Amino acid sequence: MDILPFLTALTTSATGPHRHDLAEVMTARADILSMSAQANAAVVSPQKPGRLSHTLRTALAARMARLSCAPALAALYLETLDGLNPAASFTALAQNDALPEADAFVTALVRYADLVTVRPKDATQADIETLRHAGLTDAEIVHLAELIACVCYLSRLTLGMQALTGADAGTQAPATDHQTDAPAQARTADFTAEPLEWIPYLQPVKLEDATEEQRDAMKITPSNTKISDYVLTLAHDPESLAVRSPLFNAIMYGRDGLSRAGREMGALGCSLINHCLYCASVHARRFIQLTKRPELVETLFSEGPDACLNDEYWQPIFDFSVKLTRTPATFSSADVTFLRDHGLSDLEIFDLICATGIFGWANRLMHTLGHSVSPP
């Protein structure tokens, strides 16, 4: 399923004073759009779909885009689903909030997809065990996790690009609202900039047993055989891993546009909302290294998503990332205008949209497939 024409069309129809700027942004970031389309194909219509058929994946994608308040993307998935001659139950799960009743396997997938789409911070090891009890293998759980995470990324990318054009394309929040926050103390107590270790809930791929496709996806060479458990876990879905890694690198380390520190702030805002302790730890340290501003991170960790940074540059960037993550239904062109008024170019804003979105993807893997602990 190629969504590149869809992504391209989001900005080609732009009018007004920023039309030329947006055309230049899309030219400068054509690689991001292309790799995003490749990532979508890898999770929705992979070469080896297994029991998570193309039809089931497409129906789930339509449901998740709708729950993410990205109606244009949901409509694209529904159009694709119609062309696959789906069973009525698949059309129903794509279009309605109700859970399927007859198929325990599909019901387990839908329950998990709903949870991780709307409230990833609430996902626990017990939810992984529920999937196992429903008969999913570790590889199938990773395939499902990548599908969920990628669609959530694409939903934020879609909403962000539409906001850049001046289109307020979100919808009212569904019944299961996004990211209902816990009290501040419970929400922020565990965040740290100190290094953490990540412990998977699944059995990682054993390096000595990895297939050629898995080894290629993990970029294994004679000089690079120390692979983390996180990458070895994601290697259960090598097709997705192979396209997500270069997309992540292009977004976080791309030339020009938003500064590296600005992208790290986007990652931090997203990770605070999704309560991904590991991602917050890593990118807090990188932000501090780049800015020499540890006091900003201390404030974020102590005050949470509503933190007051008392900084005219970093506050708008942080708030933008938080809003796109937490309340996509209310995200609008006014949020883009606010950043423009604070001196950010459209290229910088696009980079922030992408950094926030890709960490919605990363958080939904790191936080849901394992947990973080302090090293001994």
matplotlib code that plots the C-alpha trace (Angstrom):
import matplotlib.pyplot as plt

x = [0.0, 1.7, 0.6, 3.3, 0.7, -1.5, 1.3, 2.5, -1.1, -1.4, 0.7, 0.4, -3.1, -1.9, -2.8, -1.9, 1.4, 3.2, 2.5, 6.0, 7.6, 5.8, 6.8, 10.4, 9.9, 8.5, 11.4, 13.9, 12.2, 11.2, 13.2, 11.1, 7.9, 9.3, 10.6, 7.3, 5.5, 7.9, 7.3, 3.6, 3.9, 6.1, 3.6, 0.3, 1.1, 4.4, 5.7, 5.1, 1.9, 1.3, -1.9, -2.0, -3.3, -3.2, -6.9, -6.8, -3.8, -5.6, -8.8, -6.8, -4.9, -8.2, -9.4, -6.2, -6.1, -9.7, -8.9, -5.8, -8.2, -6.7, -9.8, -8.1, -5.7, -8.5, -10.4, -7.4, -7.1, -10.9, -10.7, -7.8, -9.8, -12.8, -10.6, -9.6, -13.2, -13.1, -15.4, -18.2, -16.5, -13.3, -15.3, -17.1, -14.0, -12.5, -15.5, -16.9, -15.6, -17.2, -15.0, -15.6, -17.2, -16.9, -13.1, -11.0, -7.7, -8.9, -10.6, -7.2, -5.5, -8.1, -8.1, -4.4, -4.4, -6.9, -5.0, -1.6, -3.0, -4.9, -3.1, 0.3, 1.5, -1.0, 0.3, 2.0, 3.5, 0.1, -1.1, 1.6, 0.7, -2.9, -1.8, 0.2, -2.8, -4.8, -2.2, 0.1, 3.7, 6.5, 7.1, 3.4, 3.3, 6.2, 4.5, 1.4, 3.4, 5.1, 1.8, 0.2, 3.3, 3.7, 0.1, 0.2, 3.3, 1.6, -1.5, 0.6, 2.5, -0.8, -2.2, 1.0, 1.2, -2.4, -1.9, 1.0, -1.4, -3.9, -6.3, -7.8, -8.3, -8.6, -11.9, -13.5, -11.8, -13.5, -15.1, -11.8, -9.9, -6.2, -3.7, -5.8, -3.1, -2.4, -1.7, 1.6, 3.5, 2.7, 3.3, 6.8, 8.3, 10.3, 11.8, 15.6, 18.4, 20.6, 21.3, 18.8, 18.7, 15.9, 14.5, 12.3, 9.0, 9.6, 12.4, 14.8, 16.1, 19.3, 22.0, 23.4, 20.0, 19.1, 18.1, 19.9, 17.0, 17.2, 20.9, 20.6, 17.9, 20.1, 23.0, 25.3, 28.8, 32.0, 32.8, 29.3, 28.0, 27.1, 23.4, 21.1, 18.2, 15.9, 17.1, 17.1, 13.5, 12.4, 14.3, 11.2, 9.8, 12.9, 10.9, 9.7, 13.0, 14.9, 12.8, 12.2, 15.9, 16.8, 13.6, 14.4, 18.0, 16.8, 14.3, 16.6, 19.9, 18.9, 20.8, 19.5, 16.0, 15.4, 18.5, 19.4, 18.5, 15.1, 14.4, 15.5, 13.0, 10.3, 11.3, 11.2, 7.8, 6.4, 8.1, 6.8, 3.2, 3.7, 5.6, 8.5, 11.2, 14.0, 13.4, 13.1, 16.4, 18.4, 17.1, 17.3, 21.0, 21.4, 19.5, 21.7, 24.8, 23.7, 22.4, 24.2, 20.8, 20.2, 17.8, 15.3, 15.2, 15.0, 11.9, 10.3, 10.8, 9.5, 6.5, 5.6, 3.8, 2.5, 6.0, 6.7, 10.2, 10.4, 12.1, 10.7, 12.4, 12.0, 8.5, 6.7, 8.6, 7.9, 4.2, 3.8, 5.2, 3.0, -0.2, 0.5, 1.1, -1.6, -4.6, -4.4, -8.1, -7.5, -4.2, -4.7, -3.1, -3.2, -0.4, 1.7, 1.0, 2.2, 5.5, 5.8, 5.2, 8.1, 10.4, 10.4, 10.5, 8.1, 11.1, 11.8, 8.2, 8.0, 11.1, 9.5, 6.3, 8.4, 10.5, 7.4, 5.7, 8.7, 8.9, 5.2, 6.4, 9.5, 7.7, 5.0, 7.7, 10.1, 7.5, 5.1, 7.6, 9.8, 10.5, 13.4, 15.5, 18.5, 21.8, 23.3]
y = [0.0, 3.2, 6.3, 8.6, 10.3, 10.9, 12.5, 14.6, 15.8, 17.0, 20.1, 20.6, 22.0, 24.7, 28.3, 31.5, 33.2, 30.0, 28.0, 28.6, 27.8, 24.5, 23.5, 24.0, 22.0, 19.1, 19.2, 19.4, 16.5, 14.3, 11.5, 11.7, 11.3, 8.5, 6.5, 7.1, 5.5, 2.6, 2.2, 2.1, -0.6, -2.7, -2.7, -2.7, -4.9, -6.7, -9.5, -12.1, -11.0, -14.3, -14.6, -10.8, -10.6, -7.5, -7.2, -7.4, -5.0, -2.5, -2.6, -2.1, 0.8, 2.5, 2.1, 3.4, 6.4, 7.2, 6.9, 9.2, 11.8, 11.7, 11.3, 11.8, 9.0, 6.8, 7.4, 6.3, 3.0, 2.4, 3.0, 0.4, -2.0, -1.8, -2.9, -6.1, -7.4, -7.7, -9.7, -7.6, -8.0, -6.3, -3.4, -3.1, -3.0, -0.4, 1.9, 1.3, 1.4, -1.9, -4.9, -8.0, -10.8, -14.0, -14.2, -14.2, -13.8, -10.7, -9.3, -9.5, -7.6, -4.9, -4.4, -4.1, -1.8, 0.5, 0.7, 1.4, 3.9, 6.0, 5.4, 3.8, 4.9, 2.5, -0.6, -3.2, -6.6, -8.0, -6.8, -8.7, -11.8, -11.4, -11.4, -14.6, -16.3, -15.4, -17.4, -14.7, -15.6, -13.2, -12.4, -11.7, -9.4, -7.4, -7.2, -5.9, -3.4, -2.0, -1.7, 0.3, 2.5, 3.3, 4.3, 6.5, 8.2, 8.6, 10.1, 12.8, 13.4, 13.8, 16.2, 18.2, 18.6, 19.6, 22.2, 23.6, 24.2, 26.0, 23.1, 22.1, 18.5, 16.8, 15.5, 15.7, 13.2, 9.8, 8.4, 6.9, 10.2, 10.5, 10.5, 11.2, 12.3, 10.9, 13.3, 15.2, 13.4, 9.9, 11.1, 12.5, 10.6, 8.0, 10.2, 10.6, 11.7, 8.9, 5.9, 3.1, -0.5, -1.9, -5.3, -6.9, -8.7, -10.9, -13.3, -11.4, -13.1, -15.0, -13.5, -16.9, -18.0, -14.8, -15.2, -13.3, -10.9, -10.2, -9.7, -7.3, -5.3, -5.2, -3.9, -6.7, -6.7, -8.4, -5.2, -4.7, -7.7, -6.1, -5.7, -4.4, -6.5, -3.8, -4.2, -8.0, -7.9, -5.7, -8.1, -10.4, -8.0, -7.4, -5.8, -3.0, -2.6, -2.2, 0.8, 2.4, 2.8, 5.0, 7.0, 7.6, 8.7, 11.0, 12.7, 13.1, 13.8, 15.4, 18.5, 22.0, 22.8, 22.4, 22.1, 18.8, 20.2, 21.2, 17.7, 16.3, 18.6, 17.2, 13.7, 14.7, 16.3, 13.2, 10.7, 12.6, 12.2, 8.5, 7.9, 6.2, 6.4, 5.0, 7.4, 10.3, 9.3, 9.0, 12.2, 14.3, 13.5, 14.4, 17.7, 18.6, 17.8, 20.0, 22.9, 22.9, 23.5, 20.8, 23.1, 22.8, 19.0, 19.2, 21.4, 19.1, 16.0, 17.8, 19.6, 17.2, 18.1, 21.4, 22.6, 26.3, 26.7, 30.5, 30.4, 32.1, 29.7, 26.3, 26.7, 26.9, 23.9, 21.8, 22.8, 22.0, 18.5, 17.9, 19.0, 17.0, 13.9, 14.3, 15.9, 15.4, 16.2, 19.8, 20.2, 22.9, 25.5, 27.9, 25.8, 26.2, 29.9, 30.2, 28.7, 30.9, 33.9, 32.8, 32.8, 29.1, 28.5, 26.0, 23.6, 23.8, 23.2, 20.2, 18.7, 19.2, 17.4, 14.5, 14.3, 14.3, 11.7, 9.3, 9.3, 8.4, 5.4, 4.7, 5.1, 2.7, 0.0, 0.8, 1.3, -1.5, -4.3, -4.0, -1.9, 0.2, -0.3, 1.4, -0.5, -2.3]
z = [0.0, -1.2, 0.7, -0.8, -3.2, -0.1, 1.9, -1.1, -1.7, 1.9, 1.1, -2.7, -2.2, 0.2, -0.5, 1.1, 2.0, 3.1, -0.1, -1.5, 1.8, 2.1, -1.4, -0.5, 2.8, 0.8, -1.5, 1.3, 3.2, 0.3, 1.8, 5.0, 3.0, 0.9, 3.9, 5.8, 2.9, 2.9, 6.6, 6.1, 3.4, 5.7, 8.5, 6.6, 3.6, 4.4, 2.2, 5.0, 6.8, 8.5, 10.6, 10.7, 7.1, 4.9, 5.4, 9.2, 9.3, 7.1, 9.2, 12.3, 10.7, 9.8, 13.3, 14.9, 12.5, 13.5, 17.2, 16.6, 15.2, 11.7, 9.5, 6.2, 6.9, 8.3, 5.0, 3.0, 4.9, 4.6, 0.8, 0.7, 2.9, 0.6, -2.3, -0.4, -0.2, 3.6, 5.8, 7.3, 10.8, 9.5, 8.1, 11.4, 13.5, 11.2, 11.4, 14.9, 18.5, 19.4, 19.9, 17.7, 19.7, 17.7, 17.3, 20.4, 18.5, 16.7, 19.8, 21.7, 18.9, 18.8, 22.6, 22.6, 19.5, 21.2, 24.4, 22.8, 20.3, 22.9, 26.2, 25.6, 29.1, 30.6, 28.8, 31.0, 30.9, 31.7, 28.4, 26.6, 28.6, 27.5, 23.9, 24.5, 26.1, 23.0, 21.0, 19.6, 19.3, 20.3, 16.6, 16.0, 19.1, 17.6, 14.2, 15.9, 18.0, 14.9, 13.1, 16.0, 16.5, 12.8, 12.3, 15.3, 13.8, 10.4, 12.1, 13.8, 10.6, 8.7, 11.3, 11.4, 7.6, 7.4, 10.1, 8.1, 5.2, 7.4, 7.4, 10.8, 10.0, 13.3, 14.8, 18.2, 20.6, 20.6, 23.7, 24.9, 25.3, 24.8, 27.6, 30.6, 33.0, 36.5, 39.3, 38.8, 41.5, 40.2, 36.6, 37.1, 40.0, 38.0, 35.3, 35.3, 33.1, 34.5, 32.3, 32.4, 31.2, 29.1, 29.9, 27.3, 28.0, 24.9, 24.0, 21.8, 18.6, 19.3, 17.2, 16.3, 15.1, 13.1, 9.5, 6.8, 6.6, 10.3, 10.2, 7.3, 9.2, 12.3, 10.2, 11.5, 10.2, 11.4, 13.3, 14.6, 16.5, 19.9, 19.3, 22.1, 23.4, 22.1, 18.5, 18.9, 20.0, 17.1, 14.7, 15.0, 12.4, 10.1, 7.3, 9.6, 11.4, 8.1, 7.1, 10.5, 11.5, 8.5, 8.9, 12.5, 11.7, 8.9, 11.3, 14.3, 12.5, 9.3, 8.0, 8.2, 9.6, 13.3, 15.6, 17.1, 20.5, 19.1, 17.9, 21.3, 23.0, 20.7, 21.8, 25.5, 25.3, 23.6, 26.0, 29.0, 27.8, 26.9, 30.1, 28.3, 31.0, 28.8, 25.9, 28.3, 30.0, 26.8, 25.2, 28.3, 28.4, 24.7, 25.2, 28.2, 26.2, 23.3, 25.3, 28.6, 30.2, 32.8, 34.7, 31.8, 32.1, 35.9, 35.4, 32.9, 35.1, 38.2, 36.7, 33.9, 30.6, 32.1, 33.0, 32.9, 31.5, 31.6, 28.2, 25.1, 22.7, 24.4, 25.9, 22.6, 21.2, 24.2, 24.3, 20.6, 21.1, 24.1, 22.4, 19.2, 21.4, 24.0, 22.3, 18.5, 18.3, 19.2, 17.3, 14.6, 12.3, 15.3, 16.9, 13.8, 13.6, 17.2, 16.4, 13.3, 15.5, 17.7, 14.7, 13.6, 9.9, 8.2, 7.7, 11.5, 12.3, 10.0, 11.6, 15.1, 13.8, 12.6, 15.8, 17.9, 15.7, 15.5, 19.3, 19.4, 17.5, 19.6, 22.9, 21.8, 21.2, 24.1, 26.8, 25.8, 24.9, 28.0, 31.0, 32.3, 35.4, 37.0, 36.2, 39.2]

ax = plt.figure().add_subplot(projection="3d")
ax.plot(x, y, z, "-o")
ax.set_aspect("equal")
plt.show()
